[in-house]
Amino acid sequence: METDRENSVLLVDDDAGLCRLISDYCAGEGFVLESVHDGTRGLARALEGEFDIVLLDVMLPGLDGFEVLRQLRRRSSVPVIMLTAKGEREDRVAGLKAGADDYLPKPFGPEELLARMQAVVRRSRQTARTKPEIVAIADLRLDLAARKAWVGEELIDITMTEFDILDLLARSAGRTVSRDEVCAMLYQRPSTPFERSLEVHVSHLRKKTEGAGIEIRPVRGVGYLLARIGSST
């Protein structure tokens, strides 16, 4: 694969020996690989790091691969190839429905893995060149790349956590977003009955987005919904 830089890879697999083999093979092919051996840490690293691609095993301690992928997709569009010892059609379909870009059953040859990685990264970069970086609803505008938000022409003072919440709600406009979904995005865990931080963040966002023509509605016992003022949904 011709590239000006090496591609950064996150491999989430509890087989340390396989991780070493893949790392050694990728080293001479333009990919630099980091390994993590459980699902919880794998999700955290996928959200923390700027990886070109994630290789994700299904059978993992902690969170399984499908759950890691579901939570990852709520916040990130990083390309993901699922790896698994299971080759059943149902597992392949489940992985693709959860947001995987490709699916490779074990055992596999390193040449096939490399070819799939190259193809997925290439497609991702082609898509990124045409993907809109702006989300706009009424007079609210979010710049996803710069992580900035405006009400009309006024840039609003917003924290990183507030931006992440507003981004999730805006891209889910018209749909109720559960507290668990927000907490999974922010903290990689479900919400707790005694946790009040989300209410505080949402309260701040309501004040900061006044005049934007949108409202963030609480949905009792479920979560939050962002909609245009006057909308029935």
ROKOLTI-962401 format. One record per residue (C-alpha): residue in one letter; x, z negated, y negated. Coordinates in steps of 0.05 Angstrom, whole numbers, plus 5000, padded with zeros to 4 digits. Layout:
ROKOLTI-962401
AXZY ...
//
This chain:
ROKOLTI-962401
M500050005000 E503050214935 T502649664883 D506649394824 R506348694851 E505348324916 N498248144935 S496547404941 V492947215006 L489546555025 L488946475101 V484145925123 D485145815198 D486545195240 D491345575286 A498045425254 G501745895301 L497346475283 C498146315209 R505746355217 L505347015253 I500747325201 S505047055145 D511347345175 Y508148025186 C505048055116 A511547855082 G514548555091 E508048915074 G506748715002 F502648095015 V504647365001 L500646885044 E498646155035 S495645785095 V490345235096 H487844935161 D480944645147 G474644895113 T474044365059 R481144475033 G480445225043 L474345244997 A477944834945 R484145284945 A479945914943 L476545654880 E482945374849 G487645964861 E487646684839 F487947044905 D487147784917 I483947674985 V481847105031 L482347125107 L477246635133 D476446385204 V469446195227 M471145605272 L474245085225 P474544335221 G470544055163 L466344615134 D465645215180 G467445905156 F460246115142 E459045505098 V465645605062 L463646325048 R456646145024 Q459445634975 L465046084953 R460346654937 R456446214889 R462446214843 S467346754864 S467447484883 V474347454914 P474647934974 V473747585041 I475247825112 M472247385166 L476547245227 T473546955291 A474346905366 K466947075371 G465347805373 E457747755379 R453648215335 E449847615307 D456247295280 R458447945248 V451648025215 A451647295192 G458447375160 L456648015124 K450047725100 A453747115073 G458047575031 A464047775073 D467348435055 D469648575126 Y469648235195 L475248245247 P474347915315 K480247585350 P484747785383 F486848325335 G493248715323 P497048585258 E496849325241 E489249325241 L488948695200 L493748985149 A489849635145 R483349255133 M486648815080 Q489249415043 A482549765045 V478749145021 V483649004964 R483449734943 R475749744941 S475749084903 R480249344848 Q476249984841 T469849564834 A473149084784 R474749664738 T467349824730 K464349124737 P461048864673 E464548254644 I458648054599 V452247684619 A446847714564 I439947394564 A435947404499 D440947174446 L445546834495 R451947214514 L457347004563 D464147324569 L466047194641 A473247394634 A474647004570 R469946434591 K466746414523 A459446374502 W455646584440 V448746444411 G447547064370 E454047184334 E456146444335 L461446234386 I459345564415 D463844994434 I463144934509 T467244574562 M469744904626 T464644524668 E459044694621 F461045434623 D460945434699 I453945124700 L451345604647 D454546194682 L451046014748 L444345904714 A444846534672 R446546974731 S440746654769 A435946724710 G428746664733 R430646314798 T430945564809 V438045344823 S438344704865 R442544104846 D446144184913 E447944904893 V450844674827 C454744104859 A457444564913 M460045024859 L463144464818 Y465243954869 Q464744294938 R459743774962 P452143644958 S449243234902 T447842494910 P441442124888 F445341694839 E449442244806 R447642324733 S453342784710 L449243414719 E443643154674 V448842994620 H452043694624 V445244034624 S442943614565 H449143834526 L447744564545 R440544524520 K443044294452 K448644804449 T444045384466 E438545224417 G436445854381 A438646304438 G431546464459 I432646144527 E430945474557 I433845084615 R427944764651 P428444184700 V424844314765 R423043634790 G426243434855 V429844104861 G434344314804 Y434244754742 L431645424720 L434145844661 A428946314631 R427146654566 I422746224521 G415546404534 S417046684603 S412546434660 T418546404708 
//
